Amino acid sequence: MSEPINVPSCSECGARHNSVFSSMNSNQLIDLDVHKGCDFYKKGESIFKEGSFARALYFVNKGKIKLSKTGTSGKDQIIRFATEGDVLGYKILC
C-alpha cells in the first residue's frame, strides 16, 4: 500500500526561495496556497506537449524536468532541464 502524498505548503516550500515567488509576504503565500493546484508526475510522464498551450503555470517544487523539442529528424532534442524553483508553462511575448 502506498503512503499518502502531502501537498506542499507555499510558506514552507524551500524551492520558493530560489524563484519568482521569493519576495511574497505571508498573506500572499496564504492566498497562493488557497488558489493553487498540486499535481505529481512520474518519471517519463508528459506535463504538456510541444506546440500546445499549457493549461497552467507550473512550479517545480522537487525533482528535475526535461524540456525537449522534436527536431527536423524527428528525434527529441533537449532544450534544458528545469529544477527546483523554476516556473514553466508561460510564454514570453516580445
PDB file of N, CA, C and O in Angstrom:
ATOM      1  N   MET A   1       0.843  -1.180   0.000  1.00  0.00           N
ATOM      2  CA  MET A   1       0.000   0.000   0.000  1.00  0.00           C
ATOM      3  C   MET A   1       0.887   1.241   0.000  1.00  0.00           C
ATOM      4  O   MET A   1       1.854   1.312   0.758  1.00  0.00           O
ATOM      5  N   SER A   2       0.568   2.204  -0.833  1.00  0.00           N
ATOM      6  CA  SER A   2       1.384   3.408  -0.931  1.00  0.00           C
ATOM      7  C   SER A   2       1.015   4.404   0.167  1.00  0.00           C
ATOM      8  O   SER A   2      -0.109   4.423   0.670  1.00  0.00           O
ATOM      9  N   GLU A   3       1.996   5.223   0.519  1.00  0.00           N
ATOM     10  CA  GLU A   3       1.773   6.222   1.559  1.00  0.00           C
ATOM     11  C   GLU A   3       1.077   7.436   0.959  1.00  0.00           C
ATOM     12  O   GLU A   3       1.254   7.727  -0.224  1.00  0.00           O
ATOM     13  N   PRO A   4       0.281   8.155   1.765  1.00  0.00           N
ATOM     14  CA  PRO A   4      -0.393   9.351   1.242  1.00  0.00           C
ATOM     15  C   PRO A   4       0.627  10.423   0.871  1.00  0.00           C
ATOM     16  O   PRO A   4       1.678  10.551   1.498  1.00  0.00           O
ATOM     17  N   ILE A   5       0.292  11.181  -0.156  1.00  0.00           N
ATOM     18  CA  ILE A   5       1.167  12.251  -0.620  1.00  0.00           C
ATOM     19  C   ILE A   5       0.717  13.553   0.023  1.00  0.00           C
ATOM     20  O   ILE A   5      -0.452  13.931  -0.065  1.00  0.00           O
ATOM     21  N   ASN A   6       1.644  14.227   0.661  1.00  0.00           N
ATOM     22  CA  ASN A   6       1.339  15.505   1.295  1.00  0.00           C
ATOM     23  C   ASN A   6       1.533  16.635   0.301  1.00  0.00           C
ATOM     24  O   ASN A   6       2.574  16.735  -0.349  1.00  0.00           O
ATOM     25  N   VAL A   7       0.526  17.481   0.188  1.00  0.00           N
ATOM     26  CA  VAL A   7       0.608  18.649  -0.686  1.00  0.00           C
ATOM     27  C   VAL A   7       1.480  19.689   0.003  1.00  0.00           C
ATOM     28  O   VAL A   7       1.199  20.076   1.138  1.00  0.00           O
ATOM     29  N   PRO A   8       2.537  20.147  -0.668  1.00  0.00           N
ATOM     30  CA  PRO A   8       3.430  21.128  -0.037  1.00  0.00           C
ATOM     31  C   PRO A   8       2.756  22.486   0.168  1.00  0.00           C
ATOM     32  O   PRO A   8       1.976  22.938  -0.671  1.00  0.00           O
ATOM     33  N   SER A   9       3.063  23.110   1.269  1.00  0.00           N
ATOM     34  CA  SER A   9       2.565  24.444   1.583  1.00  0.00           C
ATOM     35  C   SER A   9       3.526  25.476   0.992  1.00  0.00           C
ATOM     36  O   SER A   9       4.742  25.308   1.083  1.00  0.00           O
ATOM     37  N   CYS A  10       3.002  26.522   0.399  1.00  0.00           N
ATOM     38  CA  CYS A  10       3.849  27.557  -0.211  1.00  0.00           C
ATOM     39  C   CYS A  10       4.756  28.228   0.818  1.00  0.00           C
ATOM     40  O   CYS A  10       5.907  28.546   0.519  1.00  0.00           O
ATOM     41  N   SER A  11       4.244  28.444   2.022  1.00  0.00           N
ATOM     42  CA  SER A  11       5.046  29.130   3.045  1.00  0.00           C
ATOM     43  C   SER A  11       6.190  28.256   3.553  1.00  0.00           C
ATOM     44  O   SER A  11       7.174  28.780   4.074  1.00  0.00           O
ATOM     45  N   GLU A  12       6.083  26.942   3.412  1.00  0.00           N
ATOM     46  CA  GLU A  12       7.123  26.025   3.882  1.00  0.00           C
ATOM     47  C   GLU A  12       8.001  25.488   2.749  1.00  0.00           C
ATOM     48  O   GLU A  12       8.879  24.658   2.981  1.00  0.00           O
ATOM     49  N   CYS A  13       7.767  25.955   1.545  1.00  0.00           N
ATOM     50  CA  CYS A  13       8.476  25.452   0.368  1.00  0.00           C
ATOM     51  C   CYS A  13       9.897  26.031   0.298  1.00  0.00           C
ATOM     52  O   CYS A  13      10.072  27.243   0.166  1.00  0.00           O
ATOM     53  N   GLY A  14      10.883  25.175   0.386  1.00  0.00           N
ATOM     54  CA  GLY A  14      12.269  25.628   0.305  1.00  0.00           C
ATOM     55  C   GLY A  14      12.650  26.069  -1.095  1.00  0.00           C
ATOM     56  O   GLY A  14      13.497  26.948  -1.251  1.00  0.00           O
ATOM     57  N   ALA A  15      12.041  25.476  -2.126  1.00  0.00           N
ATOM     58  CA  ALA A  15      12.338  25.835  -3.511  1.00  0.00           C
ATOM     59  C   ALA A  15      11.857  27.245  -3.841  1.00  0.00           C
ATOM     60  O   ALA A  15      12.378  27.880  -4.758  1.00  0.00           O
ATOM     61  N   ARG A  16      10.871  27.733  -3.101  1.00  0.00           N
ATOM     62  CA  ARG A  16      10.316  29.070  -3.341  1.00  0.00           C
ATOM     63  C   ARG A  16      11.375  30.156  -3.201  1.00  0.00           C
ATOM     64  O   ARG A  16      11.300  31.184  -3.875  1.00  0.00           O
ATOM     65  N   HIS A  17      12.352  29.941  -2.339  1.00  0.00           N
ATOM     66  CA  HIS A  17      13.370  30.958  -2.069  1.00  0.00           C
ATOM     67  C   HIS A  17      14.287  31.227  -3.265  1.00  0.00           C
ATOM     68  O   HIS A  17      14.968  32.252  -3.309  1.00  0.00           O
ATOM     69  N   ASN A  18      14.304  30.314  -4.226  1.00  0.00           N
ATOM     70  CA  ASN A  18      15.118  30.489  -5.436  1.00  0.00           C
ATOM     71  C   ASN A  18      14.235  30.719  -6.659  1.00  0.00           C
ATOM     72  O   ASN A  18      14.579  30.304  -7.766  1.00  0.00           O
ATOM     73  N   SER A  19      13.107  31.376  -6.458  1.00  0.00           N
ATOM     74  CA  SER A  19      12.155  31.544  -7.558  1.00  0.00           C
ATOM     75  C   SER A  19      11.567  32.950  -7.583  1.00  0.00           C
ATOM     76  O   SER A  19      11.910  33.808  -6.770  1.00  0.00           O
ATOM     77  N   VAL A  20      10.677  33.153  -8.537  1.00  0.00           N
ATOM     78  CA  VAL A  20       9.984  34.439  -8.651  1.00  0.00           C
ATOM     79  C   VAL A  20       9.038  34.679  -7.473  1.00  0.00           C
ATOM     80  O   VAL A  20       8.550  35.793  -7.289  1.00  0.00           O
ATOM     81  N   PHE A  21       8.778  33.645  -6.680  1.00  0.00           N
ATOM     82  CA  PHE A  21       7.890  33.766  -5.521  1.00  0.00           C
ATOM     83  C   PHE A  21       8.627  34.115  -4.233  1.00  0.00           C
ATOM     84  O   PHE A  21       8.009  34.172  -3.169  1.00  0.00           O
ATOM     85  N   SER A  22       9.920  34.348  -4.307  1.00  0.00           N
ATOM     86  CA  SER A  22      10.740  34.554  -3.108  1.00  0.00           C
ATOM     87  C   SER A  22      10.385  35.810  -2.315  1.00  0.00           C
ATOM     88  O   SER A  22      10.608  35.849  -1.105  1.00  0.00           O
ATOM     89  N   SER A  23       9.847  36.817  -2.956  1.00  0.00           N
ATOM     90  CA  SER A  23       9.566  38.069  -2.243  1.00  0.00           C
ATOM     91  C   SER A  23       8.117  38.189  -1.766  1.00  0.00           C
ATOM     92  O   SER A  23       7.707  39.250  -1.296  1.00  0.00           O
ATOM     93  N   MET A  24       7.349  37.120  -1.881  1.00  0.00           N
ATOM     94  CA  MET A  24       5.951  37.175  -1.438  1.00  0.00           C
ATOM     95  C   MET A  24       5.873  37.229   0.084  1.00  0.00           C
ATOM     96  O   MET A  24       6.628  36.551   0.781  1.00  0.00           O
ATOM     97  N   ASN A  25       4.939  38.053   0.594  1.00  0.00           N
ATOM     98  CA  ASN A  25       4.732  38.113   2.044  1.00  0.00           C
ATOM     99  C   ASN A  25       3.796  36.980   2.481  1.00  0.00           C
ATOM    100  O   ASN A  25       3.265  36.254   1.640  1.00  0.00           O
ATOM    101  N   SER A  26       3.599  36.831   3.776  1.00  0.00           N
ATOM    102  CA  SER A  26       2.829  35.692   4.296  1.00  0.00           C
ATOM    103  C   SER A  26       1.378  35.698   3.814  1.00  0.00           C
ATOM    104  O   SER A  26       0.818  34.631   3.558  1.00  0.00           O
ATOM    105  N   ASN A  27       0.756  36.871   3.684  1.00  0.00           N
ATOM    106  CA  ASN A  27      -0.621  36.936   3.184  1.00  0.00           C
ATOM    107  C   ASN A  27      -0.697  36.493   1.723  1.00  0.00           C
ATOM    108  O   ASN A  27      -1.636  35.799   1.334  1.00  0.00           O
ATOM    109  N   GLN A  28       0.269  36.885   0.926  1.00  0.00           N
ATOM    110  CA  GLN A  28       0.294  36.469  -0.475  1.00  0.00           C
ATOM    111  C   GLN A  28       0.515  34.966  -0.597  1.00  0.00           C
ATOM    112  O   GLN A  28      -0.073  34.322  -1.466  1.00  0.00           O
ATOM    113  N   LEU A  29       1.353  34.406   0.260  1.00  0.00           N
ATOM    114  CA  LEU A  29       1.597  32.960   0.242  1.00  0.00           C
ATOM    115  C   LEU A  29       0.343  32.181   0.639  1.00  0.00           C
ATOM    116  O   LEU A  29       0.058  31.126   0.073  1.00  0.00           O
ATOM    117  N   ILE A  30      -0.393  32.699   1.600  1.00  0.00           N
ATOM    118  CA  ILE A  30      -1.655  32.063   2.002  1.00  0.00           C
ATOM    119  C   ILE A  30      -2.635  32.093   0.840  1.00  0.00           C
ATOM    120  O   ILE A  30      -3.293  31.092   0.559  1.00  0.00           O
ATOM    121  N   ASP A  31      -2.738  33.237   0.157  1.00  0.00           N
ATOM    122  CA  ASP A  31      -3.626  33.374  -0.993  1.00  0.00           C
ATOM    123  C   ASP A  31      -3.216  32.406  -2.111  1.00  0.00           C
ATOM    124  O   ASP A  31      -4.070  31.778  -2.737  1.00  0.00           O
ATOM    125  N   LEU A  32      -1.927  32.292  -2.352  1.00  0.00           N
ATOM    126  CA  LEU A  32      -1.429  31.366  -3.370  1.00  0.00           C
ATOM    127  C   LEU A  32      -1.778  29.927  -2.996  1.00  0.00           C
ATOM    128  O   LEU A  32      -2.189  29.149  -3.857  1.00  0.00           O
ATOM    129  N   ASP A  33      -1.620  29.569  -1.736  1.00  0.00           N
ATOM    130  CA  ASP A  33      -1.966  28.226  -1.263  1.00  0.00           C
ATOM    131  C   ASP A  33      -3.436  27.902  -1.505  1.00  0.00           C
ATOM    132  O   ASP A  33      -3.776  26.788  -1.903  1.00  0.00           O
ATOM    133  N   VAL A  34      -4.304  28.882  -1.262  1.00  0.00           N
ATOM    134  CA  VAL A  34      -5.745  28.686  -1.420  1.00  0.00           C
ATOM    135  C   VAL A  34      -6.116  28.431  -2.885  1.00  0.00           C
ATOM    136  O   VAL A  34      -7.005  27.629  -3.174  1.00  0.00           O
ATOM    137  N   HIS A  35      -5.433  29.112  -3.803  1.00  0.00           N
ATOM    138  CA  HIS A  35      -5.816  29.063  -5.210  1.00  0.00           C
ATOM    139  C   HIS A  35      -5.022  28.079  -6.072  1.00  0.00           C
ATOM    140  O   HIS A  35      -5.371  27.860  -7.232  1.00  0.00           O
ATOM    141  N   LYS A  36      -3.973  27.493  -5.529  1.00  0.00           N
ATOM    142  CA  LYS A  36      -3.126  26.624  -6.340  1.00  0.00           C
ATOM    143  C   LYS A  36      -3.700  25.212  -6.428  1.00  0.00           C
ATOM    144  O   LYS A  36      -4.515  24.787  -5.609  1.00  0.00           O
ATOM    145  N   GLY A  37      -3.244  24.520  -7.440  1.00  0.00           N
ATOM    146  CA  GLY A  37      -3.489  23.090  -7.539  1.00  0.00           C
ATOM    147  C   GLY A  37      -2.146  22.412  -7.353  1.00  0.00           C
ATOM    148  O   GLY A  37      -1.106  23.068  -7.414  1.00  0.00           O
ATOM    149  N   CYS A  38      -2.156  21.137  -7.133  1.00  0.00           N
ATOM    150  CA  CYS A  38      -0.907  20.431  -6.944  1.00  0.00           C
ATOM    151  C   CYS A  38      -0.990  19.077  -7.634  1.00  0.00           C
ATOM    152  O   CYS A  38      -1.822  18.239  -7.284  1.00  0.00           O
ATOM    153  N   ASP A  39      -0.131  18.875  -8.604  1.00  0.00           N
ATOM    154  CA  ASP A  39      -0.076  17.611  -9.329  1.00  0.00           C
ATOM    155  C   ASP A  39       1.284  16.970  -9.116  1.00  0.00           C
ATOM    156  O   ASP A  39       2.282  17.659  -8.907  1.00  0.00           O
ATOM    157  N   PHE A  40       1.311  15.665  -9.169  1.00  0.00           N
ATOM    158  CA  PHE A  40       2.545  14.917  -9.043  1.00  0.00           C
ATOM    159  C   PHE A  40       2.727  14.103 -10.317  1.00  0.00           C
ATOM    160  O   PHE A  40       1.773  13.501 -10.810  1.00  0.00           O
ATOM    161  N   TYR A  41       3.931  14.081 -10.847  1.00  0.00           N
ATOM    162  CA  TYR A  41       4.217  13.381 -12.091  1.00  0.00           C
ATOM    163  C   TYR A  41       5.307  12.352 -11.870  1.00  0.00           C
ATOM    164  O   TYR A  41       6.227  12.551 -11.077  1.00  0.00           O
ATOM    165  N   LYS A  42       5.183  11.253 -12.585  1.00  0.00           N
ATOM    166  CA  LYS A  42       6.184  10.195 -12.508  1.00  0.00           C
ATOM    167  C   LYS A  42       7.230  10.406 -13.588  1.00  0.00           C
ATOM    168  O   LYS A  42       6.985  11.105 -14.572  1.00  0.00           O
ATOM    169  N   LYS A  43       8.387   9.805 -13.404  1.00  0.00           N
ATOM    170  CA  LYS A  43       9.474   9.895 -14.377  1.00  0.00           C
ATOM    171  C   LYS A  43       8.974   9.443 -15.745  1.00  0.00           C
ATOM    172  O   LYS A  43       8.350   8.390 -15.876  1.00  0.00           O
ATOM    173  N   GLY A  44       9.261  10.263 -16.770  1.00  0.00           N
ATOM    174  CA  GLY A  44       8.868   9.943 -18.138  1.00  0.00           C
ATOM    175  C   GLY A  44       7.474  10.408 -18.524  1.00  0.00           C
ATOM    176  O   GLY A  44       7.113  10.348 -19.699  1.00  0.00           O
ATOM    177  N   GLU A  45       6.692  10.866 -17.573  1.00  0.00           N
ATOM    178  CA  GLU A  45       5.337  11.332 -17.843  1.00  0.00           C
ATOM    179  C   GLU A  45       5.369  12.742 -18.419  1.00  0.00           C
ATOM    180  O   GLU A  45       6.140  13.582 -17.955  1.00  0.00           O
ATOM    181  N   SER A  46       4.540  13.011 -19.426  1.00  0.00           N
ATOM    182  CA  SER A  46       4.477  14.334 -20.045  1.00  0.00           C
ATOM    183  C   SER A  46       3.582  15.263 -19.235  1.00  0.00           C
ATOM    184  O   SER A  46       2.518  14.871 -18.755  1.00  0.00           O
ATOM    185  N   ILE A  47       4.038  16.497 -19.097  1.00  0.00           N
ATOM    186  CA  ILE A  47       3.244  17.515 -18.416  1.00  0.00           C
ATOM    187  C   ILE A  47       2.437  18.288 -19.454  1.00  0.00           C
ATOM    188  O   ILE A  47       1.234  18.491 -19.290  1.00  0.00           O
ATOM    189  N   PHE A  48       3.105  18.716 -20.519  1.00  0.00           N
ATOM    190  CA  PHE A  48       2.426  19.291 -21.674  1.00  0.00           C
ATOM    191  C   PHE A  48       3.288  19.050 -22.898  1.00  0.00           C
ATOM    192  O   PHE A  48       4.495  18.827 -22.791  1.00  0.00           O
ATOM    193  N   LYS A  49       2.660  19.096 -24.056  1.00  0.00           N
ATOM    194  CA  LYS A  49       3.336  18.768 -25.311  1.00  0.00           C
ATOM    195  C   LYS A  49       3.759  20.025 -26.065  1.00  0.00           C
ATOM    196  O   LYS A  49       3.145  21.085 -25.947  1.00  0.00           O
ATOM    197  N   GLU A  50       4.812  19.871 -26.829  1.00  0.00           N
ATOM    198  CA  GLU A  50       5.320  20.948 -27.680  1.00  0.00           C
ATOM    199  C   GLU A  50       4.216  21.454 -28.612  1.00  0.00           C
ATOM    200  O   GLU A  50       3.512  20.664 -29.241  1.00  0.00           O
ATOM    201  N   GLY A  51       4.074  22.775 -28.692  1.00  0.00           N
ATOM    202  CA  GLY A  51       3.100  23.380 -29.590  1.00  0.00           C
ATOM    203  C   GLY A  51       1.729  23.561 -28.980  1.00  0.00           C
ATOM    204  O   GLY A  51       0.908  24.293 -29.533  1.00  0.00           O
ATOM    205  N   SER A  52       1.453  22.915 -27.854  1.00  0.00           N
ATOM    206  CA  SER A  52       0.154  23.084 -27.214  1.00  0.00           C
ATOM    207  C   SER A  52       0.261  24.156 -26.134  1.00  0.00           C
ATOM    208  O   SER A  52       1.351  24.498 -25.677  1.00  0.00           O
ATOM    209  N   PHE A  53      -0.870  24.663 -25.749  1.00  0.00           N
ATOM    210  CA  PHE A  53      -0.879  25.644 -24.673  1.00  0.00           C
ATOM    211  C   PHE A  53      -0.876  24.903 -23.350  1.00  0.00           C
ATOM    212  O   PHE A  53      -1.635  23.953 -23.160  1.00  0.00           O
ATOM    213  N   ALA A  54      -0.036  25.331 -22.453  1.00  0.00           N
ATOM    214  CA  ALA A  54      -0.035  24.751 -21.108  1.00  0.00           C
ATOM    215  C   ALA A  54      -1.341  25.149 -20.438  1.00  0.00           C
ATOM    216  O   ALA A  54      -1.813  26.273 -20.613  1.00  0.00           O
ATOM    217  N   ARG A  55      -1.919  24.251 -19.684  1.00  0.00           N
ATOM    218  CA  ARG A  55      -3.196  24.562 -19.036  1.00  0.00           C
ATOM    219  C   ARG A  55      -3.021  25.244 -17.690  1.00  0.00           C
ATOM    220  O   ARG A  55      -3.995  25.537 -16.996  1.00  0.00           O
ATOM    221  N   ALA A  56      -1.771  25.492 -17.332  1.00  0.00           N
ATOM    222  CA  ALA A  56      -1.499  26.119 -16.037  1.00  0.00           C
ATOM    223  C   ALA A  56      -0.089  26.681 -16.028  1.00  0.00           C
ATOM    224  O   ALA A  56       0.672  26.525 -16.983  1.00  0.00           O
ATOM    225  N   LEU A  57       0.233  27.327 -14.944  1.00  0.00           N
ATOM    226  CA  LEU A  57       1.596  27.766 -14.665  1.00  0.00           C
ATOM    227  C   LEU A  57       2.160  26.730 -13.708  1.00  0.00           C
ATOM    228  O   LEU A  57       1.561  26.456 -12.668  1.00  0.00           O
ATOM    229  N   TYR A  58       3.296  26.155 -14.045  1.00  0.00           N
ATOM    230  CA  TYR A  58       3.866  25.065 -13.259  1.00  0.00           C
ATOM    231  C   TYR A  58       5.091  25.543 -12.492  1.00  0.00           C
ATOM    232  O   TYR A  58       5.954  26.233 -13.036  1.00  0.00           O
ATOM    233  N   PHE A  59       5.150  25.168 -11.233  1.00  0.00           N
ATOM    234  CA  PHE A  59       6.276  25.470 -10.365  1.00  0.00           C
ATOM    235  C   PHE A  59       6.913  24.145  -9.973  1.00  0.00           C
ATOM    236  O   PHE A  59       6.224  23.237  -9.508  1.00  0.00           O
ATOM    237  N   VAL A  60       8.212  24.031 -10.156  1.00  0.00           N
ATOM    238  CA  VAL A  60       8.906  22.797  -9.804  1.00  0.00           C
ATOM    239  C   VAL A  60       9.276  22.856  -8.329  1.00  0.00           C
ATOM    240  O   VAL A  60      10.156  23.619  -7.929  1.00  0.00           O
ATOM    241  N   ASN A  61       8.602  22.052  -7.532  1.00  0.00           N
ATOM    242  CA  ASN A  61       8.871  22.002  -6.099  1.00  0.00           C
ATOM    243  C   ASN A  61      10.024  21.057  -5.797  1.00  0.00           C
ATOM    244  O   ASN A  61      10.874  21.347  -4.956  1.00  0.00           O
ATOM    245  N   LYS A  62      10.044  19.925  -6.489  1.00  0.00           N
ATOM    246  CA  LYS A  62      11.066  18.928  -6.230  1.00  0.00           C
ATOM    247  C   LYS A  62      11.285  18.117  -7.500  1.00  0.00           C
ATOM    248  O   LYS A  62      10.332  17.769  -8.197  1.00  0.00           O
ATOM    249  N   GLY A  63      12.529  17.823  -7.791  1.00  0.00           N
ATOM    250  CA  GLY A  63      12.841  16.991  -8.948  1.00  0.00           C
ATOM    251  C   GLY A  63      13.427  17.779 -10.104  1.00  0.00           C
ATOM    252  O   GLY A  63      13.848  18.927  -9.960  1.00  0.00           O
ATOM    253  N   LYS A  64      13.440  17.119 -11.259  1.00  0.00           N
ATOM    254  CA  LYS A  64      14.027  17.717 -12.454  1.00  0.00           C
ATOM    255  C   LYS A  64      13.106  17.394 -13.631  1.00  0.00           C
ATOM    256  O   LYS A  64      12.608  16.275 -13.747  1.00  0.00           O
ATOM    257  N   ILE A  65      12.885  18.374 -14.498  1.00  0.00           N
ATOM    258  CA  ILE A  65      12.014  18.198 -15.655  1.00  0.00           C
ATOM    259  C   ILE A  65      12.803  18.481 -16.921  1.00  0.00           C
ATOM    260  O   ILE A  65      13.463  19.514 -17.040  1.00  0.00           O
ATOM    261  N   LYS A  66      12.727  17.554 -17.862  1.00  0.00           N
ATOM    262  CA  LYS A  66      13.419  17.710 -19.145  1.00  0.00           C
ATOM    263  C   LYS A  66      12.476  18.419 -20.108  1.00  0.00           C
ATOM    264  O   LYS A  66      11.356  17.965 -20.344  1.00  0.00           O
ATOM    265  N   LEU A  67      12.943  19.542 -20.663  1.00  0.00           N
ATOM    266  CA  LEU A  67      12.192  20.241 -21.694  1.00  0.00           C
ATOM    267  C   LEU A  67      12.853  19.905 -23.019  1.00  0.00           C
ATOM    268  O   LEU A  67      14.045  20.140 -23.215  1.00  0.00           O
ATOM    269  N   SER A  68      12.063  19.352 -23.923  1.00  0.00           N
ATOM    270  CA  SER A  68      12.624  18.931 -25.200  1.00  0.00           C
ATOM    271  C   SER A  68      11.734  19.384 -26.351  1.00  0.00           C
ATOM    272  O   SER A  68      10.570  19.741 -26.172  1.00  0.00           O
ATOM    273  N   LYS A  69      12.321  19.353 -27.520  1.00  0.00           N
ATOM    274  CA  LYS A  69      11.638  19.768 -28.739  1.00  0.00           C
ATOM    275  C   LYS A  69      11.960  18.724 -29.804  1.00  0.00           C
ATOM    276  O   LYS A  69      13.077  18.209 -29.854  1.00  0.00           O
ATOM    277  N   THR A  70      10.988  18.414 -30.649  1.00  0.00           N
ATOM    278  CA  THR A  70      11.226  17.462 -31.718  1.00  0.00           C
ATOM    279  C   THR A  70      11.972  18.157 -32.845  1.00  0.00           C
ATOM    280  O   THR A  70      11.498  19.153 -33.393  1.00  0.00           O
ATOM    281  N   GLY A  71      13.138  17.630 -33.189  1.00  0.00           N
ATOM    282  CA  GLY A  71      13.960  18.213 -34.248  1.00  0.00           C
ATOM    283  C   GLY A  71      13.460  17.828 -35.627  1.00  0.00           C
ATOM    284  O   GLY A  71      12.514  17.052 -35.761  1.00  0.00           O
ATOM    285  N   THR A  72      14.096  18.371 -36.645  1.00  0.00           N
ATOM    286  CA  THR A  72      13.695  18.100 -38.032  1.00  0.00           C
ATOM    287  C   THR A  72      13.849  16.627 -38.393  1.00  0.00           C
ATOM    288  O   THR A  72      13.162  16.134 -39.288  1.00  0.00           O
ATOM    289  N   SER A  73      14.743  15.921 -37.706  1.00  0.00           N
ATOM    290  CA  SER A  73      14.940  14.495 -37.973  1.00  0.00           C
ATOM    291  C   SER A  73      13.920  13.630 -37.231  1.00  0.00           C
ATOM    292  O   SER A  73      13.909  12.409 -37.387  1.00  0.00           O
ATOM    293  N   GLY A  74      13.072  14.257 -36.432  1.00  0.00           N
ATOM    294  CA  GLY A  74      12.071  13.524 -35.674  1.00  0.00           C
ATOM    295  C   GLY A  74      12.535  13.084 -34.300  1.00  0.00           C
ATOM    296  O   GLY A  74      11.760  12.495 -33.546  1.00  0.00           O
ATOM    297  N   LYS A  75      13.785  13.358 -33.964  1.00  0.00           N
ATOM    298  CA  LYS A  75      14.312  12.987 -32.653  1.00  0.00           C
ATOM    299  C   LYS A  75      14.113  14.124 -31.662  1.00  0.00           C
ATOM    300  O   LYS A  75      14.111  15.298 -32.031  1.00  0.00           O
ATOM    301  N   ASP A  76      13.946  13.752 -30.398  1.00  0.00           N
ATOM    302  CA  ASP A  76      13.828  14.762 -29.341  1.00  0.00           C
ATOM    303  C   ASP A  76      15.179  15.410 -29.082  1.00  0.00           C
ATOM    304  O   ASP A  76      16.200  14.733 -28.956  1.00  0.00           O
ATOM    305  N   GLN A  77      15.164  16.725 -29.005  1.00  0.00           N
ATOM    306  CA  GLN A  77      16.361  17.482 -28.657  1.00  0.00           C
ATOM    307  C   GLN A  77      16.101  18.153 -27.313  1.00  0.00           C
ATOM    308  O   GLN A  77      15.107  18.859 -27.147  1.00  0.00           O
ATOM    309  N   ILE A  78      16.991  17.932 -26.365  1.00  0.00           N
ATOM    310  CA  ILE A  78      16.826  18.530 -25.038  1.00  0.00           C
ATOM    311  C   ILE A  78      17.152  20.018 -25.121  1.00  0.00           C
ATOM    312  O   ILE A  78      18.237  20.406 -25.553  1.00  0.00           O
ATOM    313  N   ILE A  79      16.203  20.836 -24.703  1.00  0.00           N
ATOM    314  CA  ILE A  79      16.371  22.289 -24.683  1.00  0.00           C
ATOM    315  C   ILE A  79      17.057  22.704 -23.374  1.00  0.00           C
ATOM    316  O   ILE A  79      18.034  23.453 -23.385  1.00  0.00           O
ATOM    317  N   ARG A  80      16.534  22.209 -22.254  1.00  0.00           N
ATOM    318  CA  ARG A  80      17.109  22.487 -20.945  1.00  0.00           C
ATOM    319  C   ARG A  80      16.430  21.602 -19.915  1.00  0.00           C
ATOM    320  O   ARG A  80      15.461  20.907 -20.218  1.00  0.00           O
ATOM    321  N   PHE A  81      16.945  21.636 -18.704  1.00  0.00           N
ATOM    322  CA  PHE A  81      16.330  20.953 -17.579  1.00  0.00           C
ATOM    323  C   PHE A  81      15.809  22.005 -16.608  1.00  0.00           C
ATOM    324  O   PHE A  81      16.522  22.947 -16.262  1.00  0.00           O
ATOM    325  N   ALA A  82      14.576  21.844 -16.175  1.00  0.00           N
ATOM    326  CA  ALA A  82      14.003  22.705 -15.144  1.00  0.00           C
ATOM    327  C   ALA A  82      14.204  22.006 -13.805  1.00  0.00           C
ATOM    328  O   ALA A  82      13.984  20.800 -13.689  1.00  0.00           O
ATOM    329  N   THR A  83      14.614  22.753 -12.814  1.00  0.00           N
ATOM    330  CA  THR A  83      14.870  22.187 -11.491  1.00  0.00           C
ATOM    331  C   THR A  83      14.077  22.946 -10.424  1.00  0.00           C
ATOM    332  O   THR A  83      13.311  23.857 -10.739  1.00  0.00           O
ATOM    333  N   GLU A  84      14.265  22.568  -9.189  1.00  0.00           N
ATOM    334  CA  GLU A  84      13.519  23.167  -8.084  1.00  0.00           C
ATOM    335  C   GLU A  84      13.569  24.692  -8.117  1.00  0.00           C
ATOM    336  O   GLU A  84      14.642  25.291  -8.192  1.00  0.00           O
ATOM    337  N   GLY A  85      12.386  25.311  -8.060  1.00  0.00           N
ATOM    338  CA  GLY A  85      12.275  26.764  -8.075  1.00  0.00           C
ATOM    339  C   GLY A  85      11.965  27.339  -9.446  1.00  0.00           C
ATOM    340  O   GLY A  85      11.636  28.520  -9.559  1.00  0.00           O
ATOM    341  N   ASP A  86      12.063  26.520 -10.496  1.00  0.00           N
ATOM    342  CA  ASP A  86      11.774  27.005 -11.853  1.00  0.00           C
ATOM    343  C   ASP A  86      10.267  27.033 -12.102  1.00  0.00           C
ATOM    344  O   ASP A  86       9.513  26.256 -11.516  1.00  0.00           O
ATOM    345  N   VAL A  87       9.847  27.934 -12.975  1.00  0.00           N
ATOM    346  CA  VAL A  87       8.451  28.072 -13.366  1.00  0.00           C
ATOM    347  C   VAL A  87       8.342  27.733 -14.848  1.00  0.00           C
ATOM    348  O   VAL A  87       9.161  28.176 -15.653  1.00  0.00           O
ATOM    349  N   LEU A  88       7.326  26.945 -15.208  1.00  0.00           N
ATOM    350  CA  LEU A  88       7.093  26.522 -16.595  1.00  0.00           C
ATOM    351  C   LEU A  88       5.656  26.831 -16.996  1.00  0.00           C
ATOM    352  O   LEU A  88       4.795  27.080 -16.152  1.00  0.00           O
ATOM    353  N   GLY A  89       5.419  26.810 -18.299  1.00  0.00           N
ATOM    354  CA  GLY A  89       4.055  26.929 -18.794  1.00  0.00           C
ATOM    355  C   GLY A  89       3.649  28.332 -19.198  1.00  0.00           C
ATOM    356  O   GLY A  89       2.476  28.572 -19.486  1.00  0.00           O
ATOM    357  N   TYR A  90       4.571  29.247 -19.224  1.00  0.00           N
ATOM    358  CA  TYR A  90       4.265  30.600 -19.655  1.00  0.00           C
ATOM    359  C   TYR A  90       5.046  30.883 -20.934  1.00  0.00           C
ATOM    360  O   TYR A  90       6.081  30.272 -21.198  1.00  0.00           O
ATOM    361  N   LYS A  91       4.538  31.800 -21.702  1.00  0.00           N
ATOM    362  CA  LYS A  91       5.199  32.165 -22.945  1.00  0.00           C
ATOM    363  C   LYS A  91       5.527  33.647 -22.907  1.00  0.00           C
ATOM    364  O   LYS A  91       4.657  34.477 -22.640  1.00  0.00           O
ATOM    365  N   ILE A  92       6.756  33.971 -23.168  1.00  0.00           N
ATOM    366  CA  ILE A  92       7.166  35.379 -23.187  1.00  0.00           C
ATOM    367  C   ILE A  92       6.923  35.914 -24.584  1.00  0.00           C
ATOM    368  O   ILE A  92       7.432  35.365 -25.562  1.00  0.00           O
ATOM    369  N   LEU A  93       6.156  36.970 -24.682  1.00  0.00           N
ATOM    370  CA  LEU A  93       5.867  37.576 -25.979  1.00  0.00           C
ATOM    371  C   LEU A  93       6.720  38.812 -26.138  1.00  0.00           C
ATOM    372  O   LEU A  93       6.715  39.692 -25.277  1.00  0.00           O
ATOM    373  N   CYS A  94       7.448  38.884 -27.224  1.00  0.00           N
ATOM    374  CA  CYS A  94       8.314  40.036 -27.490  1.00  0.00           C
ATOM    375  C   CYS A  94       7.779  40.867 -28.619  1.00  0.00           C
ATOM    376  O   CYS A  94       8.381  41.879 -28.981  1.00  0.00           O
TER     377      CYS A  94
END
